[in-house]
Amino acid sequence: MPQDISFYLPFQGSINPGAGRARIHHLDWVRRHGLVVGEAALRRYQGWQVTDLAAYAYPEAAGGDLDLVTDAVCIGFPLDDLFDGPLGRQPERVAQLVTELAAIPYRAPGTPPALDAPIARAYADVWRRSVVGMSPAWRARAAANLGRFFRAYVREARNRAQGVVLDEEAYVRLRRQAVGTAPCFDLIERAGHFEVPAGVFWSHEVRLLTRCAGDVVFLCNDVHSAEREEAQGDPHNLVLIRQRARGCPREEAVRQVTRLATSRARVFAALAARLPELCERLGVDARGQADLDRYVAGLRNWMVGNQRWGVVTPRYGAAPQPTEPPRPATPAPTGGP
């Protein structure tokens, strides 16, 4: 079974000592927001151990910061499950929902969403807490990353509805947005109360480093979730795409994608080793270098934490029960960011 596959990731990881407390907080939070309704659904959700993913990914976050990143990471699962049923093949309805979600970061923090639905109210709450203490530049970057993540759901719904046969290049471009790592990586800085200097953050080297980390996450996820996506008839999985395009057995497609993840991890390690030279070339001061080191450590935590969670969670074992899609109480905005 693909979930049992191990990956070569040359990084150390740990789990947040506050994981148990954050789990209790998050389960209360999803109840209050109506994201998971009913005791049976809540037990299934709890069984996926989604809060452990956040605990692996942010091992040093504490208190309210850990609560925030746990809610922000885990809310992606109820959102994703909205599109596992019929809604995921109705691009127009998906666009109505994600247009409202993408608008949330462009309003004043705390503004109630125009769409009166649990998922929208929950994202508004996460955004309100995320921006505390962060600069306008960070907020603009995080808002843009959230918008790209949300809009990827429309493209995926269109692909399903039209029966699009994806080639690998097109799929990877889409998957890099749809996996949602960019908003999660932004939270590395928020959880640590620092910001990487803009000049080094937007350098070619750091952008490539960030891309490699995101690729490792989605490649590992695609291996773990191949059977799940196949059962749902979902074309968005690189293992299934390679198996079809290259006419190879499932086992060989899994090996190929696993090797891709390993190669991305090795590129990441090589780039990270050259970051002191980059900082010297760009004239980054000692604090800026320390903040960059913390960001890179956060990317490592995400890669190894996602893999540690992926091999134990029961989530990938079977398709979830489809969630009833939200219906707007007031018209959703026609424009979007």
C-alpha positions as CSV (number, residue, x, y, z in Angstrom):
1,M,0.0,0.0,0.0
2,P,1.5,3.4,-1.0
3,Q,1.0,4.8,2.5
4,D,3.6,2.4,3.8
5,I,6.4,3.8,1.5
6,S,9.3,5.5,3.2
7,F,11.2,8.4,1.8
8,Y,14.8,9.5,2.1
9,L,14.6,12.9,3.9
10,P,18.0,13.8,5.4
11,F,16.5,16.0,8.1
12,Q,15.8,15.6,11.8
13,G,12.3,16.3,13.2
14,S,10.5,16.5,16.5
15,I,7.0,16.9,17.8
16,N,5.7,20.0,19.7
17,P,5.5,19.3,23.5
18,G,2.1,21.2,23.5
19,A,0.6,18.8,21.0
20,G,-2.0,17.3,23.4
21,R,-3.2,20.7,24.6
22,A,-3.4,22.0,21.0
23,R,-5.5,18.9,20.0
24,I,-8.0,19.7,22.7
25,H,-8.2,23.3,21.6
26,H,-8.6,22.5,18.0
27,L,-11.4,19.9,18.5
28,D,-13.3,22.5,20.5
29,W,-12.6,25.1,17.8
30,V,-14.0,22.9,14.9
31,R,-17.1,22.2,17.0
32,R,-17.7,25.8,17.7
33,H,-17.3,26.8,14.1
34,G,-19.5,23.9,12.9
35,L,-16.7,22.5,10.7
36,V,-17.3,18.9,11.8
37,V,-20.9,18.1,12.8
38,G,-22.0,15.1,14.9
39,E,-20.1,12.8,17.2
40,A,-19.4,10.2,14.6
41,A,-17.9,12.7,12.2
42,L,-15.8,14.2,15.0
43,R,-14.5,10.8,16.0
44,R,-13.5,10.2,12.4
45,Y,-11.8,13.6,12.2
46,Q,-10.0,13.1,15.5
47,G,-8.8,9.7,14.3
48,W,-7.0,11.2,11.3
49,Q,-4.6,12.8,13.8
50,V,-4.5,16.0,11.8
51,T,-3.4,18.1,14.8
52,D,-0.2,16.0,14.9
53,L,0.7,17.3,11.5
54,A,0.8,20.8,12.9
55,A,2.7,19.6,16.0
56,Y,5.4,18.1,13.7
57,A,5.5,21.1,11.4
58,Y,5.8,23.8,14.1
59,P,7.6,22.0,17.0
60,E,8.6,25.2,18.7
61,A,5.3,27.2,18.6
62,A,3.7,27.7,21.9
63,G,0.4,28.9,23.4
64,G,-1.8,30.9,21.1
65,D,0.7,30.6,18.3
66,L,0.5,26.8,18.4
67,D,-3.3,27.1,18.5
68,L,-3.3,29.4,15.5
69,V,-1.1,27.2,13.3
70,T,-3.0,24.1,14.3
71,D,-6.3,25.6,13.3
72,A,-4.8,27.1,10.1
73,V,-3.3,23.8,9.0
74,C,-6.1,21.6,10.0
75,I,-8.9,23.7,8.5
76,G,-7.6,22.6,5.1
77,F,-9.0,19.1,5.7
78,P,-12.7,20.1,6.1
79,L,-12.2,22.5,3.1
80,D,-10.7,19.7,1.0
81,D,-13.5,17.3,1.9
82,L,-16.1,19.8,0.7
83,F,-14.9,19.0,-2.8
84,D,-14.8,15.2,-2.6
85,G,-18.5,14.9,-3.5
86,P,-20.6,16.4,-6.2
87,L,-19.5,19.9,-5.5
88,G,-16.0,19.1,-6.7
89,R,-17.4,18.7,-10.2
90,Q,-19.3,21.9,-10.3
91,P,-16.8,24.7,-11.1
92,E,-19.3,27.5,-10.9
93,R,-20.4,26.6,-7.4
94,V,-16.8,26.1,-6.4
95,A,-15.9,29.5,-7.8
96,Q,-18.6,31.1,-5.8
97,L,-17.2,29.7,-2.5
98,V,-13.5,30.2,-3.2
99,T,-14.1,33.8,-4.4
100,E,-15.5,34.6,-1.0
101,L,-12.6,32.8,0.8
102,A,-10.0,34.6,-1.3
103,A,-11.6,37.9,-0.5
104,I,-11.2,37.4,3.3
105,P,-7.5,38.5,3.5
106,Y,-8.3,41.7,1.6
107,R,-10.8,43.0,4.1
108,A,-10.1,44.5,7.5
109,P,-9.2,41.6,9.9
110,G,-12.3,40.6,11.8
111,T,-14.7,41.6,9.1
112,P,-17.5,39.0,8.9
113,P,-17.4,37.1,5.6
114,A,-20.2,37.8,3.1
115,L,-20.8,34.1,2.8
116,D,-22.5,32.9,6.0
117,A,-21.0,29.4,6.1
118,P,-18.8,27.6,8.7
119,I,-15.8,27.3,6.5
120,A,-15.8,31.0,5.6
121,R,-16.3,32.1,9.2
122,A,-13.5,29.8,10.3
123,Y,-11.1,31.2,7.7
124,A,-12.0,34.7,8.7
125,D,-11.1,33.8,12.3
126,V,-7.8,32.3,11.2
127,W,-6.8,35.3,9.2
128,R,-7.7,37.7,12.0
129,R,-5.3,35.9,14.3
130,S,-2.6,35.4,11.6
131,V,-2.0,39.0,10.9
132,V,-1.3,40.0,14.5
133,G,2.2,41.6,14.7
134,M,3.0,41.0,11.0
135,S,4.1,43.7,8.5
136,P,2.0,44.9,5.6
137,A,4.5,43.2,3.3
138,W,4.0,39.8,5.0
139,R,0.2,40.3,4.9
140,A,0.3,41.0,1.2
141,R,2.4,38.0,0.5
142,A,0.2,35.7,2.7
143,A,-3.0,37.1,1.2
144,A,-1.8,36.4,-2.3
145,N,-0.7,32.8,-1.4
146,L,-4.1,32.1,0.1
147,G,-5.8,33.4,-3.0
148,R,-3.8,31.2,-5.3
149,F,-4.5,28.2,-3.0
150,F,-8.2,28.8,-3.0
151,R,-8.5,29.4,-6.8
152,A,-6.7,26.1,-7.5
153,Y,-9.9,24.4,-6.3
154,V,-11.7,26.0,-9.3
155,R,-9.2,24.6,-11.8
156,E,-9.4,21.2,-10.2
157,A,-13.2,21.2,-10.3
158,R,-13.1,22.2,-14.0
159,N,-10.7,19.4,-14.7
160,R,-13.0,16.9,-13.1
161,A,-16.1,18.2,-14.7
162,Q,-14.6,18.2,-18.2
163,G,-12.7,14.9,-17.8
164,V,-9.4,16.6,-18.5
165,V,-6.5,14.2,-18.9
166,L,-3.6,16.0,-17.2
167,D,0.0,15.8,-18.4
168,E,2.7,15.9,-15.8
169,E,3.9,19.4,-16.5
170,A,0.4,20.9,-16.2
171,Y,-0.4,18.9,-13.2
172,V,2.8,19.9,-11.3
173,R,2.0,23.6,-12.0
174,L,-1.5,23.2,-10.5
175,R,-0.5,21.0,-7.7
176,R,2.1,23.5,-6.4
177,Q,-0.8,25.8,-5.7
178,A,-3.4,23.3,-4.7
179,V,-1.3,21.6,-2.1
180,G,-1.5,24.7,0.1
181,T,2.1,24.7,1.4
182,A,2.7,28.4,0.6
183,P,0.2,29.6,3.2
184,C,1.5,27.1,5.7
185,F,5.1,28.2,5.1
186,D,4.1,31.8,5.7
187,L,3.0,30.7,9.1
188,I,6.6,29.6,10.0
189,E,7.4,33.3,10.4
190,R,4.1,34.1,12.1
191,A,4.5,31.3,14.7
192,G,8.1,32.4,15.3
193,H,7.4,36.2,15.4
194,F,10.0,37.1,12.8
195,E,10.1,37.9,9.1
196,V,12.8,37.0,6.6
197,P,14.2,40.2,5.0
198,A,12.5,40.8,1.7
199,G,15.7,41.0,-0.3
200,V,16.8,37.5,0.6
201,F,13.3,36.0,0.8
202,W,12.6,36.8,-2.9
203,S,16.1,35.8,-4.1
204,H,16.2,33.0,-6.6
205,E,17.9,30.7,-4.1
206,V,15.3,31.0,-1.4
207,R,12.4,30.9,-3.8
208,L,13.9,27.6,-5.2
209,L,14.5,26.3,-1.7
210,T,10.8,27.0,-0.8
211,R,9.6,25.4,-4.0
212,C,11.7,22.2,-3.3
213,A,10.2,22.0,0.2
214,G,6.7,22.3,-1.2
215,D,7.4,19.7,-3.9
216,V,8.6,17.2,-1.3
217,V,5.3,17.7,0.6
218,F,3.1,17.2,-2.4
219,L,5.1,14.3,-3.8
220,C,4.9,12.4,-0.5
221,N,1.2,13.2,-0.3
222,D,0.6,11.9,-3.8
223,V,2.2,8.6,-2.9
224,H,0.3,8.2,0.3
225,S,-3.1,9.2,-1.2
226,A,-2.9,7.4,-4.6
227,E,-5.4,4.8,-3.7
228,R,-7.8,7.3,-2.2
229,E,-7.7,9.5,-5.3
230,E,-8.1,6.5,-7.5
231,A,-11.2,5.3,-5.6
232,Q,-12.7,8.8,-6.0
233,G,-11.9,8.9,-9.7
234,D,-9.8,12.0,-9.1
235,P,-7.1,12.7,-11.8
236,H,-5.0,14.9,-9.5
237,N,-2.3,12.6,-8.4
238,L,1.2,12.2,-9.9
239,V,1.4,8.5,-9.2
240,L,-1.7,7.9,-11.3
241,I,-0.6,10.3,-14.0
242,R,2.8,8.5,-14.4
243,Q,1.2,5.1,-14.3
244,R,-1.2,6.1,-17.1
245,A,1.3,8.1,-19.2
246,R,4.2,5.7,-19.0
247,G,2.2,2.5,-19.0
248,C,4.1,1.2,-16.0
249,P,2.8,-0.8,-13.0
250,R,1.7,1.0,-9.9
251,E,4.7,-0.1,-8.0
252,E,7.1,1.4,-10.6
253,A,5.1,4.7,-10.6
254,V,5.4,4.9,-6.8
255,R,9.1,4.3,-7.0
256,Q,9.5,7.1,-9.6
257,V,7.6,9.6,-7.5
258,T,9.5,8.6,-4.4
259,R,12.8,9.2,-6.2
260,L,11.5,12.6,-7.3
261,A,10.9,13.5,-3.6
262,T,14.4,12.3,-2.7
263,S,15.9,14.4,-5.5
264,R,14.1,17.5,-4.4
265,A,15.2,17.0,-0.8
266,R,18.8,16.7,-1.9
267,V,18.5,19.9,-3.9
268,F,17.1,21.6,-0.8
269,A,20.0,20.4,1.3
270,A,22.5,21.7,-1.3
271,L,20.9,25.1,-1.5
272,A,20.6,25.4,2.2
273,A,24.4,24.8,2.6
274,R,25.0,27.8,0.3
275,L,22.8,30.3,2.2
276,P,25.7,31.9,4.2
277,E,27.3,32.9,0.9
278,L,24.0,34.3,-0.3
279,C,23.6,36.4,2.9
280,E,27.2,37.7,2.5
281,R,26.6,38.6,-1.1
282,L,23.4,40.4,-0.3
283,G,24.7,42.2,2.8
284,V,22.2,40.6,5.1
285,D,22.9,41.4,8.8
286,A,23.2,38.9,11.6
287,R,19.5,39.2,12.6
288,G,18.4,38.7,9.0
289,Q,20.6,35.6,8.7
290,A,19.2,34.2,11.9
291,D,15.7,34.8,10.7
292,L,16.5,33.1,7.4
293,D,17.9,30.1,9.3
294,R,14.7,29.8,11.3
295,Y,12.6,29.9,8.1
296,V,14.8,27.2,6.5
297,A,14.5,25.1,9.7
298,G,10.7,25.5,9.5
299,L,10.8,24.2,5.9
300,R,12.7,21.1,7.1
301,N,10.2,20.6,9.9
302,W,7.4,20.7,7.3
303,M,9.0,18.1,5.0
304,V,9.8,15.6,7.7
305,G,6.7,16.3,9.7
306,N,4.4,15.8,6.8
307,Q,6.1,12.5,6.0
308,R,5.9,11.3,9.6
309,W,2.2,12.1,9.7
310,G,1.5,10.7,6.3
311,V,2.6,7.2,7.2
312,V,0.4,6.9,10.3
313,T,-2.8,8.8,9.5
314,P,-5.9,6.7,8.6
315,R,-7.1,9.6,6.4
316,Y,-5.6,8.2,3.3
317,G,-7.1,4.8,3.8
318,A,-10.6,5.5,2.6
319,A,-12.7,8.3,1.1
320,P,-14.5,10.5,3.6
321,Q,-18.2,11.0,3.7
322,P,-19.0,14.0,1.4
323,T,-19.8,17.2,3.2
324,E,-22.8,19.2,2.3
325,P,-21.5,22.3,0.4
326,P,-22.2,25.7,1.9
327,R,-25.0,27.9,0.5
328,P,-24.7,31.7,0.7
329,A,-27.1,33.5,3.0
330,T,-26.2,36.7,1.1
331,P,-24.8,37.0,-2.5
332,A,-21.1,36.3,-2.8
333,P,-19.0,39.1,-4.3
334,T,-18.6,39.0,-8.0
335,G,-15.0,40.2,-8.0
336,G,-12.0,38.7,-6.3
337,P,-8.4,39.4,-5.5
